[in-house]
Amino acid sequence: RILYKEEGDTKVIWFVSPHDKVSRLMKLIDEAKTRAARQQVVPESVIASLQHDRLIPSSQARREVLLDVVGNVPLKVYDVNHMNLEDIATNSWVPRLHLSDEELRVVEEPGTVLLLGRSGTGKTVCICNRMEYDRQQHQGDSTFRQLFVARSKRLTKYVSGVLGDDRCSVGCFLTYAELLNELESALPQLSGRGERPFKPSTRVDFVRFKDYYASRQELSKDAARTNLGPLIVWTAIRSFLKNSIEAFQSPSGILSRESFSNIGVLGKNRCRVPYDLRDAIYDEFERYQAFLQSQNLWDDCDRIMVLIQRLEFARQNDLALFESVRRSKIYVDETQDYTLELLLFFELSGPSSLFLAGDPAQSVVEGTEFRFEEVRSVAYYAAGNDRKLVPSKPLTVNLNFRSHAGVLNVASLFLDYLFHHFPSSAKQLKKDYGLFQGSRPGVLHKLDVKLLKTLLSDKLNGAVVLCHDDSAAYWRSILDYTLVYGIREAKGLEFKAVIILNFFEELPQQRPWRNLLLGRVGSEFESKFSVIGTHLKLLYTAITRCIERLFFVESKGSVAGDAAVRRLTTTSVKHLGDECRALATRSNVHDIDAMIMTKDEFLAEGLNAAEIAESDRASLDQALASLNRAVFHFEQAGHTLYASKARAHRSSVHFRLENRSQVRNIVNTEGGMVIETKMARIMENLVKEGLLREVIDLFHSAESILSRYTAE
């Protein structure tokens, strides 16, 4: 059987079902429609504001979102028409995702596109559909080749799967590291340039830079005097001194001291390094460059510079080689993690053939100081004299299709901290809204690791554990659980249930984090503790991987962790001067049954069970079973009012079950008096709890065995 509903001029096919499952699946569809109508939370004022700013279309259809039958998340809908009938029979057929008006506008935008949106707003879906759209536009063109680039291997596999692996002759899906390796192998070294071999063992990343920075005792004294932490210096090097378009255009390939010190060159909003620290930072940079040279080491900036030079040389001197590596269209996800690398993409495809999507609030690569204006700066250079090829201002997407409001409220909390205390670290967009209500996250504080391991092997099996990237291997081994990922590794992906493990306990700056969370931030917080800005972005990224169920787990107490628990689960801390809400619930870590769901989830399950018990379609046996579940869930949620109501309702239903076989011959007998007395007490309790409908049902169920006086 094909189960479908008509939505306007289209038919939405929900299931292709065996005959014996039809009734159950039809009920699930009806319940999903009911929940969608009840839980949609975008207020009319917000919709009107977004429409006024042309961030969403004015059509009524834009608000119609179907809810998945198994969760409080939007249903993914695919477009199929009669033109697809022959394709459906093939194993390789993949339908196109249905696009909203907003997404369609993005997909059909001509030229290079910059797409900006918070996590879960459909950026990757737009990339997939833009790739499919471009393929259809270039059907029959044997020279048309696409390249999708992301830092995460899992994300490249996801996009490849959505588009179909059978099209590898057209599309290529590479991680950024794989792309660099491919280019390095294909493009020969340039003679006379003194290129160093880019061996992994001689690469300097931020971890290695920190060790180098700390090892120089005399440097440490300077750093203490000038507040030059390693991240400040590394960011200046990676984002401005070596890896900016201004550095690339200079004869030496690095930004001069004069240019770095001149606020007008980089702009005060783009480069947030305090002016009075720039000379000292440049001194550190020169020492670092000498260190690289003496030890025959290299960093990513050196490699990118060399590859761009090789690519330009091939374009000018070996066109066949250049054509072998270039792509017709390039699509880059997580664009916020790149700076000069963007020029490499422009060189590979041309200035009008890029689709770039990202979210500056998820810029978690140490040292990357990204603003979308960087893209335009690089594009101006790549376009030469043809200013028409420079991409327009970013398009934006604002409605969150991944996470419900319970998850987004917590994500917004940490974004507020980011924008308030690190105002130039990321572009502040309009607040993104979840389309549906959802349970607040759960907090499991000081949870024994053995209990967590038990939970993951049984009750929470399938949940994804996210932690700091350098701890992922450790936790994967300790928990004996494969679904443990580093947060950076999981970027761009989404999971139904997410556990964020020991994020706060493993932070390096415990007291500053406590001061941030408890509203005790002093002056110069950003310059003193710039790494916290990066960690706020990392935490935001972790939270927004979650579709439906989110847990914060801390295996032991810590200064930052204790403050986070207080901030998330109580109303005792004002949020940036405003009244505070409890955005999460705290679970009992000594009761394994209490940990399988958050308190809000227990409450929601209890309400669902209570609704079933009140339904006219439920038998007394079904109602009693539902009320037993409701009482359990309300007790686990700590909601004494609802638990008391459910117990009163359960007592009445149990009484009705016991006495449904009674006959009229007990009227005016001693047994009849006992029943009347018990019934009166139950009714009194029902009235006290406000369950008047059950009072009436109870009366009618026992009316035949009551005396006339009692009945009247």
VOGU-3710 file (C-alpha; in Angstrom, 3 decimals, decimal comma):
1> rilykeegdt> 0,000/0,000/0,000  1,147/3,529/-0,774  0,264/5,908/2,045  0,112/9,541/0,966  -1,501/12,877/1,801  -2,378/15,684/-0,566  -0,512/18,929/0,176  -1,814/21,549/-2,227  -1,126/20,452/-5,816  1,271/17,691/-4,779
11> kviwfvsphd> 1,005/14,295/-3,133  3,382/13,545/-0,261  4,117/9,820/-0,129  4,927/8,901/3,473  5,253/5,112/3,291  5,163/2,176/0,930  3,771/-0,296/3,446  2,885/-3,979/3,802  -0,842/-4,470/4,284  -0,560/-5,489/7,953
21> kvsrlmklid> 1,313/-2,286/8,872  -1,083/0,187/7,232  -3,172/1,051/10,296  -0,146/1,639/12,521  1,647/3,801/9,960  -1,482/5,844/9,223  -1,730/6,590/12,938  1,935/7,708/12,983  1,282/10,082/10,083  -1,752/11,601/11,797
31> eaktraarqq> 0,180/12,000/15,058  3,070/13,687/13,201  0,672/16,174/11,601  -0,917/16,866/14,997  2,471/17,375/16,660  3,549/19,701/13,864  0,496/21,884/14,376  0,978/21,866/18,149  4,746/22,355/18,328  5,652/24,805/15,589
41> vvpesviasl> 7,227/27,681/17,501  8,307/30,360/15,031  6,162/33,318/16,202  4,216/35,392/13,719  6,257/38,474/14,636  9,483/36,660/13,748  8,095/35,416/10,446  6,925/38,937/9,598  10,359/40,354/10,461  12,188/37,789/8,355
51> qhdrlipssq> 9,830/38,423/5,453  10,256/42,197/5,790  14,037/41,791/5,566  13,575/39,433/2,596  15,279/36,641/4,498  12,357/34,308/3,809  9,689/34,578/1,104  6,291/36,035/1,884  4,404/32,978/0,655  2,327/31,032/3,153
61> arrevlldvv> 3,752/27,777/1,798  7,169/28,634/3,203  5,914/27,971/6,734  4,429/24,564/5,983  6,923/22,065/7,373  6,144/18,383/7,822  7,322/16,669/10,993  9,122/13,329/10,955  6,971/10,519/12,354  9,745/9,354/14,709
71> gnvplkvydv> 10,974/12,650/16,145  10,497/16,383/16,594  12,518/17,261/13,500  11,429/18,352/10,023  10,764/15,566/7,559  13,179/15,408/4,633  11,085/15,502/1,471  12,269/14,528/-2,009  10,917/15,686/-5,354  9,671/13,034/-7,798
81> nhmnlediat> 7,639/13,524/-10,976  6,624/11,484/-14,009  9,979/12,224/-15,657  11,658/10,053/-13,003  9,582/6,914/-13,547  12,216/5,066/-15,577  15,018/6,157/-13,241  13,250/4,873/-10,127  13,782/1,280/-11,227  17,576/1,662/-11,236
91> nswvprlhls> 19,638/0,982/-8,111  21,649/4,166/-8,614  18,677/6,545/-8,641  18,777/9,224/-5,949  15,837/11,679/-5,796  16,413/15,391/-5,411  15,759/16,905/-2,007  12,773/19,237/-2,013  13,862/22,863/-1,850  12,138/25,658/-0,017
101> deelrvveep> 11,758/28,985/-1,810  14,724/30,306/0,189  16,937/27,369/-0,784  15,858/27,578/-4,413  16,908/31,222/-4,515  20,375/30,219/-3,297  20,751/27,297/-5,694  19,856/29,338/-8,786  22,029/32,363/-7,909  24,409/32,960/-10,862
111> gtvlllgrsg> 28,205/33,179/-10,613  30,211/32,649/-7,444  27,932/32,339/-4,428  28,730/33,090/-0,795  26,231/31,416/1,526  26,179/32,301/5,201  24,080/30,572/7,828  24,228/29,069/11,267  24,490/25,360/11,853  21,537/23,314/10,623
121> tgktvcicnr> 20,077/25,978/8,339  20,535/23,859/5,200  23,887/25,040/3,811  25,121/21,543/2,909  21,727/20,680/1,406  22,029/23,812/-0,754  25,479/22,654/-1,903  24,123/19,221/-2,864  21,264/20,735/-4,798  23,488/23,330/-6,456
131> meydrqqhqg> 25,784/20,511/-7,633  22,803/18,652/-9,054  21,467/21,848/-10,627  24,835/22,556/-12,294  24,995/18,999/-13,630  21,631/19,392/-15,268  22,731/22,721/-16,761  25,832/21,058/-18,275  24,348/17,787/-19,511  26,249/16,562/-22,531
141> dstfrqlfva> 29,365/18,593/-21,726  32,144/16,005/-21,423  34,583/18,594/-20,064  32,390/19,547/-17,112  33,995/18,480/-13,827  32,974/19,246/-10,272  34,914/19,223/-7,009  33,464/19,212/-3,514  35,886/20,101/-0,704  35,462/19,811/3,068
151> rskrltkyvs> 37,815/19,158/5,950  35,816/16,182/7,235  36,024/12,823/5,454  32,597/11,905/6,783  31,127/15,031/5,239  32,621/14,285/1,815  31,169/10,769/2,032  27,770/12,188/2,982  27,659/14,571/0,010  28,954/11,859/-2,323
161> gvlgddrcsv> 26,179/9,544/-1,117  23,469/12,174/-1,607  24,567/12,837/-5,196  25,269/9,210/-6,118  28,640/7,467/-6,321  28,062/6,416/-9,911  28,854/9,941/-11,133  32,525/10,012/-10,211  33,372/10,890/-13,817  31,622/14,215/-13,202
171> gcfltyaell> 32,103/14,872/-9,515  35,005/14,447/-7,158  34,668/14,578/-3,372  37,884/15,325/-1,498  38,937/16,447/1,916  41,099/19,539/1,941  44,148/17,435/2,882  43,480/15,046/-0,014  43,217/17,964/-2,437  46,575/19,361/-1,328
181> nelesalpql> 48,232/15,943/-1,679  46,732/15,531/-5,153  47,970/18,948/-6,293  51,409/18,419/-4,803  51,757/15,146/-6,704  50,460/16,557/-10,000  52,314/19,887/-10,052  56,117/19,595/-10,305  58,448/21,626/-8,109  59,639/24,939/-9,483
191> sgrgerpfkp> 63,377/25,065/-9,994  65,361/27,827/-8,346  62,660/28,537/-5,729  64,345/26,688/-2,862  61,230/24,642/-2,061  61,396/22,473/1,037  59,873/18,968/0,992  56,537/18,961/2,801  57,050/15,889/4,960  54,395/15,383/7,663
201> strvdfvrfk> 57,128/14,902/10,270  58,448/18,429/9,684  55,065/20,188/9,739  54,437/22,818/12,425  50,827/22,981/13,613  49,467/24,891/16,588  50,355/22,146/19,069  53,953/22,117/17,892  54,049/25,903/17,832  52,879/26,049/21,467
211> dyyasrqels> 55,692/23,713/22,506  58,224/25,836/20,623  56,785/29,015/22,122  56,891/27,711/25,698  60,434/26,339/25,363  61,985/29,776/25,010  62,251/31,108/28,546  63,338/34,552/27,499  60,350/34,688/25,137  58,046/33,738/27,969
221> kdaartnlgp> 59,136/36,811/29,945  58,291/39,022/26,991  54,980/37,260/26,566  54,071/37,807/30,218  54,909/41,483/29,932  52,892/42,047/26,754  50,090/39,471/27,200  51,302/37,642/24,112  49,747/34,218/24,442  50,666/31,604/21,825
231> livwtairsf> 47,254/31,751/20,140  47,472/35,524/19,607  50,843/35,165/17,894  49,776/32,086/15,895  46,602/33,828/14,695  48,553/36,876/13,557  50,969/34,647/11,636  48,376/32,367/10,079  45,708/34,928/9,228  47,706/38,050/8,383
241> lknsieafqs> 51,493/37,860/8,252  51,794/34,788/5,988  48,348/33,689/4,881  46,553/36,867/3,780  46,047/38,145/0,260  48,132/41,202/1,201  51,032/38,927/2,188  50,689/36,974/-1,060  50,873/40,154/-3,112  54,039/41,388/-1,388
251> psgilsresf> 57,385/40,587/-3,088  58,613/38,462/-0,170  55,356/36,578/0,331  54,991/37,925/3,865  53,384/41,065/5,201  55,903/43,763/6,072  56,213/45,203/9,561  55,059/48,570/8,251  51,927/47,115/6,665  51,089/45,094/9,767
261> snigvlgknr> 51,475/48,160/11,978  49,409/50,330/9,658  45,762/49,946/10,688  44,645/51,180/7,275  46,165/48,165/5,457  44,233/45,379/7,192  41,438/47,462/8,696  40,619/47,708/12,395  37,570/45,424/12,128  39,365/42,746/10,176
271> crvpydlrda> 42,536/42,530/12,277  41,689/42,662/15,987  45,291/42,520/17,223  45,812/45,544/19,522  47,935/48,184/17,833  50,397/48,436/20,735  51,179/44,699/20,509  51,889/44,508/16,790  55,595/45,332/16,965  56,133/42,696/19,643
281> iydeferyqa> 54,169/40,142/17,615  56,235/40,906/14,548  59,415/40,302/16,584  58,022/36,876/17,539  57,152/36,209/13,914  60,697/36,918/12,749  62,083/34,579/15,426  59,604/31,925/14,331  60,588/32,261/10,680  64,247/31,874/11,649
291> flqsqnlwdd> 63,329/28,787/13,687  61,565/27,208/10,682  64,524/27,917/8,438  67,128/26,563/10,862  65,194/23,349/11,551  64,033/22,839/7,941  60,406/22,923/9,080  57,284/24,224/7,370  53,721/25,256/8,212  50,502/25,227/6,188
301> cdrimvliqr> 51,050/28,808/5,016  54,324/27,795/3,322  52,663/24,892/1,552  49,706/26,917/0,276  51,981/29,635/-1,051  54,080/27,106/-2,964  51,070/25,294/-4,444  49,525/28,555/-5,661  52,828/29,492/-7,294  53,045/26,076/-8,983
311> lefarqndla> 49,462/26,391/-10,188  50,040/29,868/-11,645  53,212/28,659/-13,348  51,334/25,731/-14,929  48,539/28,025/-16,127  51,048/30,309/-17,841  53,540/27,723/-19,134  51,914/24,273/-19,333  48,243/24,584/-20,240  47,746/20,812/-20,594
321> lfesvrrski> 48,984/20,252/-17,057  46,818/23,070/-15,752  43,695/21,695/-17,467  44,360/18,287/-15,914  43,972/19,676/-12,384  41,430/22,484/-12,824  37,699/22,021/-12,184  34,705/23,585/-13,885  32,949/24,196/-10,573  34,192/23,965/-6,991
331> yvdetqdytl> 31,947/23,723/-3,935  33,484/24,381/-0,534  31,770/23,653/2,761  33,005/25,104/6,077  34,559/28,034/4,196  35,252/29,801/7,490  38,256/27,510/8,047  40,190/28,959/5,103  42,029/32,217/4,370  44,634/32,269/1,568
341> elllffelsg> 43,436/28,767/0,665  40,497/30,549/-0,971  42,884/31,863/-3,636  43,808/28,287/-4,417  40,137/27,502/-5,068  39,751/30,594/-7,262  42,849/29,581/-9,251  41,507/26,053/-9,747  38,062/27,062/-11,021  38,070/30,737/-11,968
351> psslflagdp> 36,489/33,665/-10,100  32,891/32,955/-11,188  32,729/29,210/-10,570  32,730/28,792/-6,795  30,001/27,952/-4,302  31,221/28,798/-0,798  29,190/28,033/2,319  30,052/28,506/5,951  29,407/29,880/9,392  32,042/32,106/11,053
361> aqsvvegtef> 30,760/30,987/14,457  32,108/27,523/13,617  35,607/28,709/12,716  37,451/26,308/15,028  40,800/25,935/13,257  43,355/27,554/15,557  44,735/30,723/14,052  42,045/31,283/11,439  40,592/34,766/11,792  37,884/34,551/9,144
371> rfeevrsvay> 35,382/37,103/7,937  33,400/36,690/4,731  34,937/39,924/3,514  38,099/37,840/3,063  36,389/36,088/0,163  35,731/39,353/-1,640  39,323/40,517/-1,083  40,680/37,332/-2,625  38,110/37,526/-5,433  39,195/41,070/-6,328
381> yaagndrklv> 42,726/39,788/-6,815  41,626/36,705/-8,783  39,235/38,676/-11,016  41,888/41,129/-12,146  40,289/44,048/-13,946  36,895/42,388/-14,393  35,002/43,587/-11,323  31,800/41,925/-12,559  33,284/38,591/-11,528  33,608/39,614/-7,890
391> pskpltvnln> 30,876/37,840/-5,889  28,133/39,868/-4,316  27,484/40,071/-0,604  26,663/36,785/1,113  23,241/35,223/0,849  21,868/34,043/4,173  19,684/31,218/5,450  18,113/31,633/8,884  15,593/28,925/9,708  17,092/25,891/11,429
401> frshagvlnv> 15,917/22,587/9,976  18,151/20,359/12,101  17,645/21,080/15,773  14,573/21,857/17,845  14,221/24,881/20,121  15,496/23,057/23,221  18,888/22,494/21,586  19,043/25,894/19,888  18,384/27,803/23,105  21,564/26,347/24,627
411> aslfldylfh> 23,527/26,989/21,431  22,326/30,602/21,457  23,534/31,011/25,048  27,139/30,344/24,057  26,822/32,423/20,899  25,714/35,318/23,109  28,890/34,943/25,151  30,924/34,836/21,945  29,411/37,959/20,406  29,394/39,921/23,675
421> hfpssakqlk> 32,929/39,209/24,875  34,592/38,506/21,494  32,626/40,929/19,310  34,794/40,740/16,200  35,425/37,001/16,218  32,435/36,059/14,052  29,788/37,775/11,971  26,630/38,172/14,029  23,583/37,059/12,102  19,956/37,321/13,006
431> kdyglfqgsr> 18,967/34,747/15,598  18,221/31,384/13,993  14,966/29,740/15,005  14,075/26,079/15,369  10,773/25,197/13,814  9,637/22,952/16,646  9,599/22,713/20,404  11,813/20,123/22,019  13,177/18,928/25,320  15,931/20,806/27,081
441> pgvlhkldvk> 19,292/19,011/27,186  20,166/16,805/30,146  23,174/17,351/32,399  24,875/14,354/33,997  27,367/15,839/36,451  30,038/13,662/38,091  28,854/10,570/36,258  30,924/7,452/36,879  32,639/6,413/33,637  31,621/2,769/34,214
451> llktllsdkl> 27,962/3,828/34,339  28,414/5,829/31,143  29,906/2,762/29,484  26,894/0,716/30,612  24,479/3,345/29,281  26,182/3,397/25,883  26,136/-0,383/25,616  22,427/-0,597/26,420  19,982/2,270/26,960  21,807/4,931/24,902
461> ngavvlchdd> 23,403/2,673/22,323  23,676/4,573/19,038  24,166/7,978/20,648  27,247/9,805/19,364  29,844/10,948/21,892  31,649/14,202/21,061  34,757/15,349/22,928  37,909/17,394/22,445  39,715/16,041/19,392  42,911/15,126/21,209
471> saaywrsild> 40,859/13,019/23,679  38,771/11,089/21,142  41,077/8,058/20,896  41,311/7,843/24,700  37,548/7,893/25,232  36,939/5,510/22,336  39,188/3,001/24,093  37,965/3,586/27,674  34,285/3,379/26,710  34,861/0,551/24,209
481> ytlvygirea> 32,512/2,446/21,911  33,088/3,235/18,242  30,801/6,276/17,985  33,233/8,645/19,702  34,358/11,589/17,560  36,392/14,717/18,044  34,273/17,844/17,656  36,280/19,094/14,676  36,027/15,653/13,106  32,230/15,797/13,349
491> kglefkavii> 31,828/19,245/11,769  29,161/19,359/9,093  27,466/16,176/10,319  24,297/15,628/12,331  23,190/12,952/14,789  19,871/12,117/16,457  21,392/11,827/19,943  24,600/13,544/21,090  26,601/13,303/24,326  29,145/16,096/24,860
501> lnffeelpqq> 31,694/14,471/27,130  34,016/16,317/29,561  34,106/19,471/27,457  34,431/21,747/30,496  36,624/19,497/32,638  39,282/19,289/29,895  39,442/23,040/29,185  42,869/24,618/29,806  41,648/27,886/31,389  39,294/26,855/34,179
511> rpwrnlllgr> 38,946/30,074/36,207  38,382/32,403/33,231  35,665/30,043/32,025  34,029/30,126/35,456  34,123/33,919/35,441  32,574/33,979/31,961  29,722/31,641/32,877  28,965/33,318/36,186  29,100/36,896/34,881  32,376/37,929/36,499
521> vgsefeskfs> 34,302/38,955/33,392  36,778/41,787/33,871  38,331/44,237/31,433  40,512/43,098/28,519  38,989/39,628/28,720  39,252/39,083/24,954  42,922/40,028/24,712  43,881/38,031/27,803  41,916/34,878/27,053  41,495/34,790/23,277
531> vigthlklly> 41,557/30,988/23,227  38,175/31,007/25,007  36,661/32,521/21,862  37,872/29,499/19,898  36,523/27,115/22,531  33,120/28,869/22,497  32,948/28,226/18,754  33,984/24,620/19,376  31,224/24,159/21,953  28,643/25,765/19,661
541> taitrcierl> 29,731/23,380/16,901  29,336/20,372/19,208  25,868/21,401/20,429  24,545/21,984/16,930  25,491/18,494/15,728  22,401/17,375/17,666  19,057/16,824/15,986  16,919/15,754/18,915  18,516/14,486/22,163  21,454/16,268/23,823
551> ffveskgsva> 23,351/15,438/27,008  26,242/17,222/28,730  28,294/14,661/30,652  31,087/15,587/33,059  32,762/12,590/34,679  34,126/14,627/37,594  33,874/18,073/39,082  35,949/20,978/37,826  35,970/24,752/38,244  34,571/25,353/34,736
561> gdaavrrltt> 32,300/22,296/34,796  30,678/23,200/38,116  30,020/26,734/36,841  28,544/25,361/33,592  26,159/23,087/35,507  25,016/26,004/37,654  24,525/28,255/34,625  22,661/25,664/32,558  20,377/24,134/35,181  19,506/26,981/37,565
571> tsvkhlgdec> 18,168/30,531/37,427  20,683/31,910/39,934  22,964/33,540/37,343  21,899/36,556/35,314  22,694/36,203/31,618  24,592/39,305/30,488  22,509/41,405/32,858  19,154/39,886/31,916  16,965/37,404/33,739  18,214/33,853/33,441
581> ralatrsnvh> 16,336/30,704/32,442  17,285/27,124/33,194  18,174/25,866/29,733  18,930/22,274/30,736  17,806/19,756/33,354  20,006/17,856/35,788  19,637/14,087/35,963  20,191/11,718/38,892  23,541/10,082/38,070  22,961/7,289/40,610
591> didamimtkd> 19,798/5,943/38,915  20,469/4,444/35,517  16,786/4,585/34,548  16,767/8,332/35,263  19,693/8,906/32,905  18,274/7,417/29,720  16,213/10,554/29,068  16,321/14,190/30,121  13,706/15,432/32,588  11,927/17,234/29,768
601> eflaeglnaa> 11,834/14,020/27,753  10,383/12,147/30,718  7,798/14,915/31,066  6,902/14,756/27,358  6,552/10,970/27,500  4,354/11,299/30,569  2,079/13,802/28,829  1,820/11,584/25,763  0,873/8,604/27,950  -1,694/10,694/29,846
611> eiaesdrasl> -3,241/11,873/26,561  -3,590/8,253/25,408  -5,302/7,379/28,691  -7,834/10,192/28,181  -8,566/9,191/24,591  -12,052/7,861/23,815  -10,421/5,127/21,737  -8,450/3,677/24,675  -9,900/0,709/26,536  -9,711/0,627/30,331
621> dqalaslnra> -6,804/-1,828/30,177  -4,957/0,431/27,734  -5,720/3,487/29,866  -4,367/1,789/33,004  -1,153/0,767/31,232  -0,738/4,301/29,882  -1,268/5,847/33,314  1,293/3,504/34,866  3,774/4,818/32,303  2,650/8,400/32,917
631> vfhfeqaght> 3,210/8,124/36,678  6,688/6,656/36,159  7,705/9,342/33,667  6,311/12,220/35,746  8,179/10,926/38,806  11,422/10,688/36,838  10,824/14,235/35,558  10,387/15,438/39,143  6,979/16,920/38,272  4,985/16,244/41,454
641> lyaskarahr> 1,836/18,038/40,256  1,400/15,912/37,141  2,436/12,742/38,988  -0,311/13,409/41,554  -2,899/13,940/38,794  -1,833/10,733/37,044  -2,065/8,725/40,291  -5,582/10,033/40,942  -6,600/9,192/37,382  -5,007/5,739/37,694
651> ssvhfrlenr> -6,909/5,024/40,930  -10,184/5,844/39,195  -9,453/3,679/36,152  -8,336/0,815/38,396  -11,595/1,145/40,379  -13,637/1,082/37,161  -11,827/-2,075/36,024  -12,459/-3,825/39,342  -16,169/-3,023/39,365  -17,181/-3,342/35,727
661> sqvrnivnte> -18,455/-6,893/36,395  -20,571/-5,859/39,386  -24,333/-6,179/38,987  -27,228/-4,237/40,430  -27,974/-6,851/43,140  -25,327/-5,361/45,445  -27,264/-2,114/45,756  -28,136/-1,301/49,411  -25,943/-4,167/50,615  -22,890/-3,834/52,799
671> ggmvietkma> -20,697/-4,389/49,726  -22,539/-1,659/47,908  -21,912/0,790/50,719  -18,175/-0,014/50,629  -18,085/0,653/46,896  -20,003/3,923/47,262  -17,652/5,120/50,006  -14,531/4,233/48,006  -15,986/5,833/44,892  -16,790/9,033/46,807
681> rimenlvkeg> -13,205/9,290/48,024  -11,842/8,770/44,501  -14,207/11,423/43,134  -13,148/13,847/45,848  -9,518/13,326/44,862  -10,338/13,714/41,159  -12,110/17,030/41,808  -9,134/18,183/43,856  -6,833/17,388/40,913  -9,151/19,078/38,406
691> llrevidlfh> -9,957/15,857/36,514  -13,678/16,593/36,028  -14,005/14,505/32,882  -12,844/11,415/34,763  -15,351/12,230/37,536  -18,162/11,984/34,976  -16,732/8,796/33,417  -16,404/7,209/36,849  -19,982/8,093/37,754  -21,430/6,633/34,551
701> saesilsryt> -19,379/3,456/34,935  -20,848/2,770/38,410  -24,290/4,335/38,042  -26,009/0,962/37,785  -24,714/-0,220/41,153  -25,404/2,967/43,087  -28,493/3,495/45,223  -30,986/5,976/43,831  -30,223/8,414/46,646  -26,457/8,253/46,027
711> ae> -26,845/8,540/42,262  -29,050/11,618/42,577
//
